[in-house]
Amino acid sequence: MATSYRADHLGSFLRPASLLKARSDFHVPEDQVRALEDRAALDIIRKQQELGFAIFTDGEVRRATFMSDFNDAVEGMSDQETVHRNWQGAASGVATPLGVATGKIKAKRRMTAHETVFLKRHSPGDIKMTLPTANQFPAISYKRGISDAVYASPSALLWDIVPVIKAEVNALVEEGVKYIQLDAPRYSYYCDPKWREFIRTEMSMDPDAALDEAIRADNECLAGARRNGAVLAIHLCRGNNRSQWYAEGGYDAIAEKMFNTLDVDRYLLEYEDERSGSFEPLRLMPRDKQVVLGIVSSKVAALESQDAMVKRIEEAAKHFPLDQMAVSPQCGFASTAPGNLLSEDEQWAKMKLVADVARQVWGTTT
């Protein structure tokens, strides 16, 4: 691929306090909320341009969560608390209603058309559009006693979701969107022994067979989309909600299978700290792929040392060609609307660091 985007990001940025306040006030008219979203998106686009990024998002400011575009676009999802997770990290008591399958999944409308129209009008460069992986939903939205009244298994739910995501991916390619990213936290389940046990006991599936199915599902979502110069990417993380996380473990258990069979061009890999393991699994990455090293934390306010980040990239380059890599934060800054526990100024300092590291290592952000 000719396009590298050496300085990358995951798509979501902190929402301004004024927007969060307006959304929580039922007396604020809908058109005023939309105007605040537009203003926030324009500010985020401007900041990305000022820092020298070549790829642009609207910060996901119109979404309640990174996956809410799907819930809003289909029938069959109810806005209630999903399968419980034990979050760990800086905050406590995180309970975000990500949606439960209560009926047959059927598309009502496009997922991101309202976002792409605005971005195409205002973006000064290539657009990145983020979508949740279809695999995310069976893991958290299949709630026994509710979903099993409609779907006999999590797998049955998955394969009704795949056509919705696939249609959206192909629509984005037709619209000329250059960078399409599937956000796929669920792959962390296969790295972490406690979540492998969850798959076995709570989802009644063999973890290795579930991994195979997950890859098949994502590949089906991306089938036919490699055209019009589109970059297809997948982002893997271990949880990112109010600066918390739920999984840990290196990529060793899944690297060979996942890196060699997922039909993507670009892997955005969380490498924030020791929870992500070593860079050694990168030796298994095919040399025609690109790896984005998520080494700058979006969870904590403290700014990393630029020299330390450069040294981490040099360490990774012992296992995968430097020319095939890029750098980014390990995740978005606001996977859910309240966002992670840092300020907007601290967020943009992190983004500046990403751009500065890219310039030091590769001489460019692009």
HUSUL-V273961 format. One record per backbone hydrogen bond with DSSP energy under -1.0 kcal/mol. NH is the residue of the N-H (numbers start at 1). CO is the residue of the C=O. If there is no record, write none. Layout:
<<NH;CO> <NH;CO>>
This chain:
<<5;366> <7;365> <8;327> <13;59> <20;16> <21;17> <22;18> <23;19> <24;20> <28;25> <33;29> <34;30> <35;31> <36;32> <37;33> <38;34> <39;35> <40;36> <41;37> <42;38> <43;39> <44;40> <45;41> <46;42> <47;43> <48;44> <49;45> <50;46> <51;47> <52;49> <53;48> <56;126> <61;58> <63;60> <66;335> <68;65> <71;67> <72;68> <73;69> <75;106> <78;100> <80;78> <83;140> <87;85> <88;245> <90;243> <98;96> <99;80> <100;78> <101;141> <102;76> <103;76> <106;75> <108;73> <109;73> <116;112> <117;113> <119;115> <120;116> <121;117> <122;118> <123;119> <128;56> <129;179> <131;181> <133;183> <136;133> <140;136> <141;137> <146;143> <147;143> <149;146> <150;147> <151;147> <157;153> <158;154> <159;155> <160;157> <161;157> <162;158> <165;161> <166;162> <167;163> <168;164> <169;165> <170;166> <171;167> <172;168> <173;169> <174;170> <175;171> <176;173> <177;172> <179;127> <180;231> <181;129> <182;233> <183;131> <184;235> <187;184> <188;185> <189;186> <190;187> <191;188> <192;188> <196;192> <197;193> <198;194> <199;195> <200;196> <201;197> <202;198> <203;198> <205;199> <210;206> <211;207> <212;208> <213;209> <214;210> <215;211> <216;212> <217;213> <218;214> <219;215> <220;216> <221;217> <222;218> <225;222> <227;225> <230;227> <231;178> <233;180> <234;266> <235;182> <236;268> <241;244> <245;88> <246;238> <247;238> <249;275> <254;251> <255;251> <258;254> <259;255> <260;256> <261;257> <262;258> <264;262> <265;232> <266;232> <267;290> <268;234> <269;292> <270;236> <271;294> <276;273> <277;274> <282;279> <283;280> <284;281> <285;282> <289;286> <290;265> <291;324> <292;267> <293;326> <294;269> <295;293> <296;328> <309;305> <310;306> <311;307> <312;308> <313;309> <314;310> <315;311> <316;312> <317;313> <318;315> <319;316> <320;316> <324;321> <325;322> <326;291> <327;6> <328;293> <330;296> <333;12> <337;64> <339;336> <340;333> <342;340> <347;343> <348;344> <349;345> <350;346> <351;347> <352;348> <353;349> <354;350> <355;351> <356;352> <357;353> <358;354> <359;355> <360;356> <361;357> <362;358> <363;359>>
